[in-house]
Amino acid sequence: MRKLLVAAAALTLGMGAMTAQAAPSVSAPLIERTKFFGNPSRSQGRISPDGKWLAWIAPRDGVQNIWVAPIADPAKAKPLTDEKKRPIRSYFWAPNSSQILFVNDKGGDENFLLYGVDVTSSVQTTLTPFEKTRVQVLNISREVKDRILVGLNNRDPRWHDVHSLDLASGKLTLVFQNDGFGDFTLDEQLRVRGGSKPRADGGVDYYQIVDGKPGDKPVESIGFEDAGATGPIGFANDGYTLYWVDSRGRDTSVLLAQDVTTGARTVLGESPKADVGDAMINPKTGKVEAYAVNYLTTEWKPLDPAVNGDLEFLAKNLKGEVQVTSRTDADDLWTVAVDPVTAPSALYLYDRKAKTLNKLYVTRPELEGATLAPMHPVEIKSRDGLVQASYLTLPPGSDSDGDGRPDKPLPMVLLVHGGPWGRDVYGYNGQHQWLANRGYAVLSANFRASTGFGKSYVNAGNLQWGAKMHDDLLDAVDWAVKSGVTTKDQVAIMGGSYGGYATLAGLAFTPDVFACGVDIVGPSNLNTLLSTVPAYWEAGRKQMYRRMGDPGTPEGAALLKERSPLTKADQIRKPLLIGQGANDPRVNQAESDQIVKALQAKNIPVTYALFPDEGHGFARPENNIAFYATAEHFLGRCLGGRAEPFGAALAKTSMTVPHGAAFAPGLEAALKAKVGQP
């Protein structure tokens, strides 16, 4: 499986004056936070290319590490790594199956280094031992077994030079010095075949690269409107079939194959409602065998009869969202993940020849048998006629006829995704399930600028932060009120990154709409946000300016100021909870500091949770559990939902509360109890 396309007057009453709503009735027992946000028992299981080993991520002494086992006897698993604090969140097999490779950073700074660990000896090596460097894994070939290609920005922080990494010795050899390319097209022989250069207008030019030398003129020029949804995604093993996703001359991106010797292009897959978003690649040939389109749910379309029977077998025998996560070189064994939505995900080993499925594990067995809530895909119209693909989750027992509408209106949390150039999807969602279990309806709307629904939908969000993008969220709330899901006075807004911005914008720009807000790593000042983005975002800088506003022009700076929640912080009069990582390279701590300071000056209640060992979001489960414990007590006071007592939720967290602990019920006592712990 391979991804194709890869953010009025001051309040004088205070929190103490809030009137909590009547607690909603929930038929299911309260589920502990740790079951939603603690470490999964196992995750990301993948088979080695040679078919001899199975690897996954699982806790070791409470920290997520990589484990490995013989495929013939998974019970003989052993931990391969020994991270003590920072969890390992992803990994991949070396093509020769002798090592497992992974990246990790320090405290969320996103200066990722690449590590390799030997499968038999467990000896770990730092393969990119550089400071203030962010490694990119550019290509892992099924054809070349002894090395991979990586990008390093240790010479110039803006651009990643291409290096060949010898897996046995760890030797790095410069392949291409990069002085302005944002991305590269590489083949299975690990040759650099092309590269993309950003243009001043936000478009992209593609150059052919031969023997390390780029051509004088671009071979393809992509305009700004198509640049976010068009580009080459890689070669088949034959070296002349180049796959693209392409939105030129149409709205949604199609999958096409180009014969680079003749230039001929053939459309392989398309949908009028959504972009082609994923593909199955044959490990022997590199050819695309099937593709996926995700509008409300994911649909797989086979292209090669060789896998049609497999996909039909999996769909028949596994109920839920199915994804092939790894395949052997011989293509005889697959690992297959299934997401039942109302149960934790599971991983199976699929033997293609025998047509058998062997269940390897369940990611969160502690949730097996728990009463989880269905997720309902819904379409919500915006005021100007756009349609938002959205997802609604209702508390267990609140929808007696199962029609996706509660028997009576409920308090609701509008949960806004980050990006904003990303999207919400159908499937098991820990935040949805947690909030529903606490008694809330949960609505996630793919507002304009969300990706996957065609270029016009993304481009409709250009220069619309806090404007039409925010109107879409208001329209989603109006839909929920008119549909009987909630009432106007019972809606909270919550989200991370852009969702955090939307929370701040919701409370500042429309201060009477939301009862309260929970902002996680959200920017408050768009001018300072854009002035502090990491250097390695240089390739996308002009596109961001075209989509948000150019801080280098008077008009752009004025627009960004107008759309910054900080500018209208004095209009906030509803309770606010903020979570921030101190090492966040995308949304610096100053973004939260600024608005907290502004609210303090106006005596507006705000609770500020700061994590000194986190970045853009919280990687350590101890920190997630602490923040969500605070959030559910905060929401309980605001909307009346139930909350699990703090208990030991703060025992192992790094969370500090520089301001406003008194505004979150139970937080002061929990912090004092933590200080008193040995």
C-alpha positions as CSV (number, residue, x, y, z in Angstrom):
1,M,0.0,0.0,0.0
2,R,1.4,3.4,-0.9
3,K,0.0,6.8,-0.3
4,L,-0.4,8.9,-3.4
5,L,-0.7,12.4,-1.9
6,V,1.3,12.5,0.6
7,A,-3.2,23.1,9.2
8,A,-16.9,43.0,22.4
9,A,-16.5,43.5,26.1
10,A,-14.3,41.5,28.4
11,L,-15.8,38.7,30.3
12,T,-16.4,39.6,34.0
13,L,-18.3,36.5,35.2
14,G,-15.4,34.0,35.1
15,M,-15.6,30.2,34.9
16,G,-17.4,30.0,38.2
17,A,-20.4,31.7,36.8
18,M,-21.0,29.1,34.1
19,T,-24.2,27.1,34.4
20,A,-23.6,23.5,33.5
21,Q,-26.2,21.8,31.3
22,A,-28.1,18.8,32.6
23,A,-25.9,15.8,32.3
24,P,-26.9,13.7,29.2
25,S,-28.0,10.1,29.7
26,V,-25.5,7.5,28.4
27,S,-26.5,3.9,28.5
28,A,-22.9,2.6,28.2
29,P,-20.5,2.3,31.2
30,L,-17.9,5.0,31.4
31,I,-14.7,3.9,29.6
32,E,-11.4,4.8,31.2
33,R,-9.3,7.4,29.3
34,T,-6.3,5.1,29.3
35,K,-8.3,2.7,27.0
36,F,-8.7,5.4,24.4
37,F,-5.4,7.3,24.8
38,G,-2.9,4.9,26.4
39,N,-0.5,2.9,24.4
40,P,-2.1,0.4,22.0
41,S,-1.1,-3.2,22.8
42,R,0.3,-3.6,19.3
43,S,0.2,-1.5,16.2
44,Q,1.7,-1.2,12.7
45,G,2.4,-4.8,12.1
46,R,4.3,-5.5,9.0
47,I,5.9,-8.5,7.4
48,S,9.6,-8.4,6.2
49,P,10.2,-8.4,2.5
50,D,11.7,-11.9,2.6
51,G,8.7,-13.2,4.5
52,K,10.6,-14.5,7.5
53,W,9.8,-11.9,10.2
54,L,6.9,-10.0,11.6
55,A,7.4,-6.6,13.3
56,W,5.1,-4.3,15.2
57,I,5.2,-1.4,17.7
58,A,4.3,-2.2,21.3
59,P,5.1,-0.9,24.8
60,R,8.3,-1.8,26.5
61,D,8.4,-0.6,30.1
62,G,5.6,1.7,29.1
63,V,7.2,3.3,26.0
64,Q,6.4,2.4,22.5
65,N,9.2,0.3,20.9
66,I,9.7,-2.0,17.9
67,W,9.3,-5.7,18.4
68,V,10.1,-8.5,16.0
69,A,9.1,-12.2,15.8
70,P,9.7,-15.1,13.4
71,I,6.7,-15.3,11.1
72,A,6.4,-19.0,11.9
73,D,6.1,-18.3,15.7
74,P,4.9,-14.9,16.7
75,A,4.9,-15.9,20.3
76,K,8.7,-15.7,20.3
77,A,8.6,-11.9,19.9
78,K,11.4,-9.8,21.3
79,P,11.8,-6.1,21.8
80,L,14.3,-4.7,19.2
81,T,14.6,-1.2,20.5
82,D,14.8,0.3,24.0
83,E,13.6,3.9,23.9
84,K,13.1,5.1,27.4
85,K,11.0,8.3,26.9
86,R,10.2,9.3,23.4
87,P,7.8,6.7,21.7
88,I,8.7,5.3,18.3
89,R,5.7,6.1,16.2
90,S,6.6,4.6,12.9
91,Y,9.2,2.3,11.3
92,F,9.9,0.4,8.0
93,W,11.8,-2.7,6.9
94,A,15.1,-2.4,5.1
95,P,14.8,-3.9,1.7
96,N,17.2,-6.8,2.6
97,S,15.1,-7.7,5.7
98,S,18.2,-7.6,7.9
99,Q,17.4,-4.3,9.6
100,I,14.4,-2.2,10.8
101,L,14.7,1.5,10.2
102,F,12.9,4.2,12.1
103,V,13.0,8.0,12.6
104,N,12.6,9.9,15.9
105,D,13.1,13.4,17.2
106,K,13.8,15.0,20.6
107,G,10.9,16.3,22.5
108,G,8.8,17.1,19.4
109,D,11.3,19.4,17.7
110,E,10.8,17.4,14.4
111,N,14.5,17.3,13.7
112,F,14.1,13.7,12.8
113,L,17.1,11.4,12.7
114,L,17.2,8.0,11.0
115,Y,18.2,4.9,13.0
116,G,18.8,1.3,12.0
117,V,18.6,-1.8,14.3
118,D,19.8,-5.2,13.4
119,V,17.0,-7.8,13.5
120,T,19.2,-10.6,15.0
121,S,21.7,-8.8,17.2
122,S,19.5,-5.8,18.2
123,V,22.5,-3.5,17.7
124,Q,21.2,0.0,17.0
125,T,23.0,2.6,14.8
126,T,22.4,6.3,14.3
127,L,22.5,6.5,10.5
128,T,22.2,10.3,10.2
129,P,24.1,11.6,13.2
130,F,23.6,15.3,12.6
131,E,22.3,18.2,14.7
132,K,19.4,20.4,13.6
133,T,18.8,18.1,10.7
134,R,15.5,16.6,9.4
135,V,16.0,13.4,7.5
136,Q,13.7,12.5,4.6
137,V,13.4,8.9,3.5
138,L,13.2,9.4,-0.3
139,N,13.1,5.9,-1.7
140,I,13.3,2.3,-0.7
141,S,13.5,0.0,-3.6
142,R,12.5,-3.7,-4.0
143,E,15.2,-4.0,-6.7
144,V,18.2,-2.6,-4.8
145,K,18.6,-4.4,-1.5
146,D,21.8,-2.9,0.0
147,R,21.0,0.8,0.1
148,I,18.3,3.4,0.2
149,L,18.0,7.1,-0.7
150,V,17.6,9.8,1.9
151,G,17.4,13.6,1.9
152,L,19.4,15.6,4.4
153,N,19.2,19.4,5.0
154,N,22.4,19.7,7.1
155,R,24.1,21.7,4.4
156,D,21.3,24.2,3.8
157,P,18.3,23.9,6.1
158,R,15.9,24.9,3.3
159,W,16.7,22.1,0.9
160,H,17.4,18.4,1.2
161,D,20.4,17.0,-0.6
162,V,19.9,13.4,-1.9
163,H,22.3,10.8,-0.4
164,S,22.7,7.1,-1.0
165,L,22.8,5.3,2.4
166,D,24.7,2.0,2.5
167,L,22.8,-0.1,4.9
168,A,25.7,-2.4,5.9
169,S,28.3,0.3,6.6
170,G,26.1,3.4,7.2
171,K,28.1,5.3,4.6
172,L,26.4,8.3,3.1
173,T,27.3,9.3,-0.5
174,L,26.1,12.5,-2.0
175,V,24.0,11.8,-5.1
176,F,22.5,15.2,-5.9
177,Q,23.2,18.6,-4.3
178,N,19.9,20.4,-4.0
179,D,19.7,24.1,-4.5
180,G,16.1,24.7,-5.0
181,F,14.1,21.5,-5.6
182,G,11.2,20.8,-3.3
183,D,10.7,17.2,-4.3
184,F,12.3,14.4,-6.4
185,T,11.1,11.7,-8.7
186,L,13.1,8.5,-8.2
187,D,13.1,5.1,-9.8
188,E,13.5,1.6,-8.5
189,Q,17.2,1.6,-9.5
190,L,17.6,4.5,-7.1
191,R,18.3,7.1,-9.8
192,V,17.1,10.7,-9.5
193,R,15.0,11.1,-12.6
194,G,13.3,14.4,-12.0
195,G,12.6,17.2,-9.5
196,S,10.1,19.9,-8.8
197,K,10.9,23.6,-8.3
198,P,8.5,26.0,-6.6
199,R,7.6,29.1,-8.6
200,A,7.0,32.6,-7.3
201,D,3.4,32.4,-8.3
202,G,2.8,29.3,-6.2
203,G,3.0,26.9,-9.1
204,V,5.6,24.2,-9.7
205,D,8.0,23.4,-12.5
206,Y,9.2,19.8,-13.1
207,Y,12.6,19.2,-14.5
208,Q,14.2,16.1,-15.9
209,I,17.4,15.1,-14.2
210,V,19.9,13.0,-16.0
211,D,23.2,11.8,-14.4
212,G,22.7,14.3,-11.6
213,K,22.2,17.3,-14.0
214,P,18.8,19.0,-14.3
215,G,17.6,20.2,-17.7
216,D,17.7,23.9,-18.6
217,K,13.9,24.0,-19.1
218,P,11.0,22.4,-17.3
219,V,9.3,19.5,-18.9
220,E,6.1,20.1,-17.1
221,S,4.6,23.4,-15.6
222,I,1.8,23.1,-13.1
223,G,-0.2,26.2,-12.2
224,F,-1.0,27.2,-8.7
225,E,-4.6,26.0,-8.9
226,D,-3.4,22.4,-9.7
227,A,-0.1,22.4,-7.8
228,G,-1.5,20.9,-4.6
229,A,-3.2,18.0,-6.4
230,T,-0.9,17.2,-9.4
231,G,2.5,15.5,-9.5
232,P,4.4,12.3,-10.3
233,I,4.3,9.6,-7.7
234,G,6.9,7.2,-8.9
235,F,8.1,4.7,-11.6
236,A,7.2,1.1,-12.1
237,N,10.2,-1.2,-12.1
238,D,10.5,-1.1,-15.9
239,G,11.9,2.4,-15.6
240,Y,9.7,4.0,-18.2
241,T,6.2,3.8,-16.7
242,L,5.7,6.9,-14.6
243,Y,2.6,7.3,-12.4
244,W,0.9,10.6,-11.8
245,V,-2.0,12.0,-9.9
246,D,-3.3,14.8,-12.1
247,S,-6.1,17.4,-11.7
248,R,-5.3,19.4,-14.8
249,G,-8.3,19.9,-17.1
250,R,-10.6,18.4,-14.5
251,D,-11.6,18.9,-10.9
252,T,-10.8,15.7,-9.0
253,S,-7.3,14.1,-9.4
254,V,-7.1,11.1,-11.5
255,L,-4.4,8.3,-11.5
256,L,-2.6,8.1,-14.8
257,A,0.3,6.3,-16.3
258,Q,2.8,8.0,-18.6
259,D,5.1,6.2,-21.0
260,V,8.2,8.5,-20.7
261,T,9.7,7.2,-23.9
262,T,6.7,8.4,-26.0
263,G,4.9,10.8,-23.6
264,A,1.6,8.9,-24.0
265,R,-0.6,9.1,-20.9
266,T,-3.4,6.7,-19.9
267,V,-6.0,7.5,-17.2
268,L,-6.2,4.4,-14.9
269,G,-8.6,5.6,-12.3
270,E,-10.9,8.5,-11.5
271,S,-14.0,9.6,-9.6
272,P,-16.2,12.7,-10.0
273,K,-16.6,13.1,-6.2
274,A,-13.2,12.6,-4.8
275,D,-9.5,12.4,-5.7
276,V,-7.7,9.1,-6.2
277,G,-6.0,8.9,-2.9
278,D,-4.2,5.5,-2.5
279,A,-2.9,2.6,-4.5
280,M,-1.8,-1.0,-4.2
281,I,1.6,-1.5,-5.9
282,N,2.8,-4.9,-7.0
283,P,6.1,-5.6,-5.2
284,K,7.6,-7.5,-8.1
285,T,6.8,-5.1,-11.0
286,G,6.0,-1.8,-9.3
287,K,2.8,-1.7,-11.3
288,V,-0.4,-0.2,-9.8
289,E,-2.9,-3.1,-9.3
290,A,-5.7,-1.2,-7.5
291,Y,-6.6,2.3,-6.4
292,A,-8.8,3.8,-3.7
293,V,-11.2,6.8,-3.7
294,N,-12.4,8.2,-0.4
295,Y,-15.5,10.4,-0.5
296,L,-17.6,9.5,2.6
297,T,-16.0,6.0,2.9
298,T,-13.1,4.2,1.1
299,E,-13.8,2.3,-2.1
300,W,-11.1,0.1,-3.7
301,K,-11.1,-0.4,-7.5
302,P,-9.1,-3.2,-8.9
303,L,-7.1,-2.6,-12.1
304,D,-5.3,-6.0,-12.3
305,P,-7.4,-9.2,-12.3
306,A,-4.6,-10.8,-10.3
307,V,-5.7,-9.1,-7.2
308,N,-9.4,-8.8,-7.8
309,G,-10.1,-12.2,-6.2
310,D,-8.0,-11.2,-3.2
311,L,-9.9,-8.0,-2.7
312,E,-13.2,-9.7,-3.0
313,F,-12.1,-12.4,-0.5
314,L,-10.9,-9.8,2.0
315,A,-14.1,-7.7,1.6
316,K,-16.2,-10.8,2.2
317,N,-14.4,-12.1,5.3
318,L,-13.4,-8.8,7.0
319,K,-16.1,-6.4,8.0
320,G,-15.0,-2.8,8.1
321,E,-12.5,-0.5,6.4
322,V,-9.8,-2.9,5.0
323,Q,-6.2,-1.9,4.1
324,V,-3.3,-4.0,2.9
325,T,-0.4,-2.8,5.0
326,S,2.6,-4.9,3.8
327,R,3.5,-7.5,1.2
328,T,6.4,-9.9,0.8
329,D,8.8,-9.7,-2.2
330,A,7.3,-13.1,-3.3
331,D,3.8,-11.5,-2.9
332,D,2.6,-14.7,-1.2
333,L,1.8,-13.1,2.2
334,W,0.1,-9.9,3.1
335,T,-0.6,-8.1,6.4
336,V,-4.2,-6.7,6.3
337,A,-5.6,-4.2,8.8
338,V,-9.4,-4.0,9.4
339,D,-11.1,-1.2,11.1
340,P,-14.7,-2.2,12.3
341,V,-15.4,1.4,13.5
342,T,-17.3,0.3,16.5
343,A,-14.5,-2.0,17.7
344,P,-10.7,-1.7,17.9
345,S,-8.7,-2.4,14.7
346,A,-7.1,-5.8,14.1
347,L,-4.3,-7.1,12.0
348,Y,-4.4,-10.4,10.0
349,L,-1.9,-12.4,8.1
350,Y,-3.3,-13.3,4.7
351,D,-1.9,-16.3,2.8
352,R,-2.8,-15.6,-0.9
353,K,-2.4,-19.2,-2.1
354,A,-4.2,-20.9,0.7
355,K,-6.8,-18.1,1.0
356,T,-6.5,-18.1,4.7
357,L,-6.6,-15.3,7.3
358,N,-4.8,-15.6,10.6
359,K,-5.6,-13.0,13.2
360,L,-2.4,-11.7,14.6
361,Y,-3.6,-9.1,17.2
362,V,-6.1,-6.5,18.2
363,T,-4.7,-3.0,18.7
364,R,-6.6,-2.2,21.8
365,P,-8.0,-5.5,23.3
366,E,-9.1,-3.6,26.4
367,L,-11.9,-2.1,24.2
368,E,-13.1,-5.5,22.9
369,G,-16.7,-5.9,24.0
370,A,-17.0,-2.2,25.0
371,T,-20.1,-0.3,23.8
372,L,-18.7,1.9,21.2
373,A,-20.7,4.3,19.0
374,P,-21.3,4.1,15.2
375,M,-19.9,6.9,13.0
376,H,-22.5,8.3,10.6
377,P,-21.3,9.8,7.3
378,V,-23.4,12.8,6.4
379,E,-23.4,15.5,3.8
380,I,-23.8,19.1,5.0
381,K,-24.5,22.0,2.6
382,S,-22.7,25.3,3.1
383,R,-24.5,28.6,2.5
384,D,-23.0,29.0,-0.9
385,G,-23.9,25.5,-2.1
386,L,-20.7,23.5,-1.4
387,V,-21.2,20.1,0.2
388,Q,-19.1,19.1,3.3
389,A,-18.5,15.4,3.7
390,S,-18.9,15.0,7.4
391,Y,-19.0,12.5,10.2
392,L,-21.4,12.4,13.2
393,T,-21.0,10.1,16.3
394,L,-23.8,9.9,18.9
395,P,-23.6,8.6,22.5
396,P,-24.6,5.0,23.0
397,G,-28.3,4.7,23.8
398,S,-29.2,8.2,22.4
399,D,-30.4,6.9,19.0
400,S,-33.0,4.2,19.7
401,D,-34.0,3.7,16.0
402,G,-30.4,3.9,14.7
403,D,-31.2,6.5,12.1
404,G,-28.2,8.7,12.9
405,R,-30.3,11.3,14.8
406,P,-30.6,11.3,18.6
407,D,-34.0,10.8,20.2
408,K,-33.6,14.3,21.7
409,P,-31.0,17.1,21.3
410,L,-27.7,16.6,23.0
411,P,-24.7,18.7,23.9
412,M,-22.3,18.6,21.0
413,V,-18.6,19.0,20.3
414,L,-17.6,20.3,16.9
415,L,-14.3,18.6,16.4
416,V,-12.2,20.4,13.7
417,H,-9.4,18.7,11.8
418,G,-5.9,20.2,11.4
419,G,-4.1,21.2,8.2
420,P,-6.3,22.8,7.1
421,W,-5.1,20.9,4.0
422,G,-6.1,17.5,5.4
423,R,-9.4,15.8,6.1
424,D,-11.5,13.7,8.5
425,V,-12.2,10.1,7.5
426,Y,-14.6,7.4,8.3
427,G,-13.4,4.8,10.8
428,Y,-12.6,4.2,14.5
429,N,-11.7,7.6,16.0
430,G,-10.5,7.7,19.6
431,Q,-11.6,11.3,20.2
432,H,-15.0,10.7,18.8
433,Q,-15.5,7.6,20.9
434,W,-14.2,9.2,24.1
435,L,-16.5,12.3,23.7
436,A,-19.5,10.1,22.8
437,N,-18.9,8.0,25.8
438,R,-18.9,11.1,27.9
439,G,-22.4,12.0,26.6
440,Y,-21.7,14.3,23.6
441,A,-22.7,14.2,20.0
442,V,-19.5,14.7,18.0
443,L,-19.5,16.3,14.5
444,S,-16.4,16.6,12.2
445,A,-17.0,18.5,9.0
446,N,-14.6,18.6,6.1
447,F,-14.9,22.4,5.5
448,R,-13.6,24.0,2.3
449,A,-9.8,23.7,1.9
450,S,-10.0,20.1,3.1
451,T,-8.2,17.8,0.7
452,G,-9.4,14.8,-1.2
453,F,-12.6,16.4,-2.7
454,G,-11.1,18.0,-5.8
455,K,-9.0,21.1,-6.4
456,S,-12.0,23.6,-6.6
457,Y,-12.9,22.5,-3.0
458,V,-9.3,23.2,-1.8
459,N,-9.0,26.4,-3.7
460,A,-12.4,27.7,-2.4
461,G,-10.5,28.0,0.9
462,N,-7.8,30.4,-0.5
463,L,-7.6,33.5,1.7
464,Q,-10.6,32.3,3.7
465,W,-9.1,31.5,7.1
466,G,-11.6,32.8,9.6
467,A,-14.0,33.8,6.9
468,K,-15.7,31.3,4.5
469,M,-13.9,28.4,6.1
470,H,-15.3,29.5,9.4
471,D,-18.7,30.0,7.8
472,D,-18.7,26.3,6.8
473,L,-18.2,25.3,10.4
474,L,-21.1,27.6,11.5
475,D,-23.2,26.0,8.8
476,A,-22.3,22.6,10.2
477,V,-23.5,23.7,13.6
478,D,-26.7,25.1,12.1
479,W,-27.3,21.8,10.3
480,A,-26.9,20.0,13.6
481,V,-29.4,22.3,15.3
482,K,-32.0,22.0,12.5
483,S,-31.5,18.2,12.5
484,G,-32.3,17.9,16.2
485,V,-28.8,16.8,17.1
486,T,-28.1,19.7,19.5
487,T,-29.4,23.1,20.5
488,K,-27.7,26.5,19.9
489,D,-26.6,26.9,23.5
490,Q,-25.0,23.4,23.8
491,V,-22.1,23.4,21.3
492,A,-18.4,23.4,22.1
493,I,-15.6,23.7,19.5
494,M,-12.4,21.7,19.8
495,G,-9.4,20.9,17.5
496,G,-5.7,20.8,17.0
497,S,-3.4,22.8,14.7
498,Y,-5.8,24.5,12.2
499,G,-8.6,23.0,14.4
500,G,-7.0,25.0,17.3
501,Y,-7.0,28.1,15.2
502,A,-10.7,27.4,14.3
503,T,-11.4,27.1,18.1
504,L,-9.8,30.5,18.8
505,A,-11.5,32.1,15.8
506,G,-14.9,30.6,16.8
507,L,-14.6,32.2,20.3
508,A,-13.2,35.5,19.1
509,F,-15.1,36.1,15.8
510,T,-18.4,34.6,16.7
511,P,-18.4,34.9,20.6
512,D,-22.0,33.9,21.0
513,V,-22.0,30.7,19.0
514,F,-20.0,28.3,21.1
515,A,-20.3,27.6,24.8
516,C,-16.6,27.0,25.2
517,G,-13.5,25.9,23.3
518,V,-10.5,23.5,23.5
519,D,-7.5,24.7,21.4
520,I,-4.6,22.3,20.9
521,V,-1.5,23.8,19.4
522,G,-3.5,26.4,17.4
523,P,-2.0,29.6,16.0
524,S,-3.4,32.9,17.3
525,N,-1.4,35.4,15.1
526,L,-1.2,34.5,11.5
527,N,1.6,37.0,10.8
528,T,3.9,35.5,13.5
529,L,2.9,32.0,12.5
530,L,4.1,32.6,8.9
531,S,7.3,34.3,10.1
532,T,8.4,31.3,12.2
533,V,7.7,28.3,9.9
534,P,10.6,25.9,9.7
535,A,13.3,26.6,7.0
536,Y,12.6,23.3,5.3
537,W,9.1,24.5,4.4
538,E,10.7,26.8,1.9
539,A,9.4,24.9,-1.1
540,G,5.8,25.4,0.0
541,R,6.1,29.0,1.3
542,K,4.6,30.7,-1.8
543,Q,1.7,28.3,-1.9
544,M,1.0,29.0,1.7
545,Y,1.1,32.8,1.0
546,R,-1.3,32.3,-1.9
547,R,-3.7,30.3,0.3
548,M,-3.4,32.4,3.5
549,G,-2.1,35.9,2.7
550,D,1.3,37.2,1.9
551,P,2.9,38.8,5.0
552,G,5.4,40.5,2.8
553,T,2.8,42.8,1.3
554,P,0.8,45.5,3.1
555,E,-2.5,43.9,1.8
556,G,-1.5,40.4,2.9
557,A,-0.2,41.5,6.3
558,A,-3.4,43.4,6.9
559,L,-5.5,40.4,5.9
560,L,-3.6,38.1,8.2
561,K,-4.0,40.5,11.1
562,E,-7.7,40.8,10.5
563,R,-8.0,37.0,10.4
564,S,-5.9,36.4,13.6
565,P,-7.9,35.6,16.7
566,L,-5.4,37.6,18.7
567,T,-6.6,40.7,17.0
568,K,-10.1,40.2,18.5
569,A,-9.1,38.4,21.7
570,D,-11.0,41.0,23.8
571,Q,-14.3,39.7,22.2
572,I,-13.8,36.3,23.7
573,R,-16.2,35.7,26.6
574,K,-16.6,32.0,26.7
575,P,-14.3,29.6,28.6
576,L,-11.2,28.4,26.8
577,L,-8.7,25.6,27.4
578,I,-5.3,25.7,25.5
579,G,-2.8,22.9,25.1
580,Q,0.7,23.6,23.7
581,G,4.0,21.8,23.2
582,A,7.0,23.9,24.1
583,N,9.1,22.5,21.3
584,D,6.5,22.9,18.5
585,P,8.4,24.0,15.3
586,R,5.2,24.6,13.3
587,V,3.1,26.6,15.8
588,N,5.6,28.1,18.2
589,Q,4.8,28.3,21.9
590,A,4.6,32.1,21.4
591,E,1.3,31.6,19.5
592,S,-0.4,30.3,22.7
593,D,1.6,32.6,25.0
594,Q,0.3,35.7,23.1
595,I,-3.3,35.0,23.4
596,V,-3.1,33.8,27.0
597,K,-1.4,37.1,27.9
598,A,-4.1,39.1,26.0
599,L,-6.8,37.2,27.8
600,Q,-5.1,37.6,31.2
601,A,-4.9,41.4,30.6
602,K,-8.7,41.5,30.1
603,N,-9.5,39.1,33.0
604,I,-10.9,36.6,30.6
605,P,-10.7,33.0,32.0
606,V,-8.3,30.7,30.2
607,T,-6.6,27.5,31.3
608,Y,-3.2,27.0,29.7
609,A,-1.6,23.6,29.7
610,L,2.0,23.5,28.6
611,F,4.1,20.5,27.8
612,P,7.9,21.0,27.9
613,D,8.7,17.7,26.2
614,E,6.2,17.9,23.3
615,G,5.9,19.6,19.9
616,H,3.1,19.9,17.4
617,G,0.7,17.6,19.3
618,F,1.4,15.2,22.1
619,A,3.3,12.0,21.4
620,R,3.6,10.6,24.9
621,P,0.4,8.9,26.1
622,E,1.0,10.2,29.6
623,N,0.6,13.7,28.2
624,N,-2.4,12.9,26.1
625,I,-4.1,11.3,29.1
626,A,-3.4,14.3,31.3
627,F,-4.7,16.8,28.8
628,Y,-7.8,14.8,28.0
629,A,-8.5,14.4,31.7
630,T,-8.4,18.2,32.0
631,A,-10.5,18.6,28.8
632,E,-13.3,16.3,29.9
633,H,-13.7,18.0,33.3
634,F,-13.6,21.4,31.4
635,L,-16.2,20.2,29.0
636,G,-18.3,18.7,31.8
637,R,-18.6,22.0,33.5
638,C,-19.4,23.7,30.2
639,L,-21.8,21.2,28.6
640,G,-22.8,18.9,31.5
641,G,-21.2,15.6,30.2
642,R,-19.7,13.1,32.5
643,A,-16.1,12.8,33.4
644,E,-13.8,10.2,34.9
645,P,-12.1,11.4,38.1
646,F,-8.6,12.7,37.6
647,G,-7.2,9.9,39.7
648,A,-3.6,9.3,38.6
649,A,-4.0,11.0,35.3
650,L,-1.2,13.5,36.1
651,A,1.1,11.1,37.8
652,K,3.6,10.7,34.9
653,T,2.9,13.7,32.7
654,S,5.2,16.6,32.1
655,M,2.2,19.0,31.9
656,T,2.5,22.4,33.7
657,V,-0.3,24.9,34.0
658,P,1.2,28.4,33.8
659,H,-2.2,30.0,34.1
660,G,-5.8,29.2,34.9
661,A,-5.8,25.9,36.7
662,A,-8.6,27.2,38.9
663,F,-10.9,27.5,35.8
664,A,-10.8,23.7,35.1
665,P,-12.7,21.7,37.8
666,G,-10.5,19.4,39.8
667,L,-7.2,20.5,38.1
668,E,-5.8,22.4,41.0
669,A,-6.3,19.5,43.4
670,A,-4.8,17.0,40.8
671,L,-1.7,19.2,40.4
672,K,-1.2,19.4,44.1
673,A,-1.6,15.7,44.4
674,K,1.1,15.3,41.7
675,V,3.5,17.5,43.6
676,G,3.0,15.4,46.7
677,Q,3.9,12.2,44.9
678,P,7.2,10.5,45.6
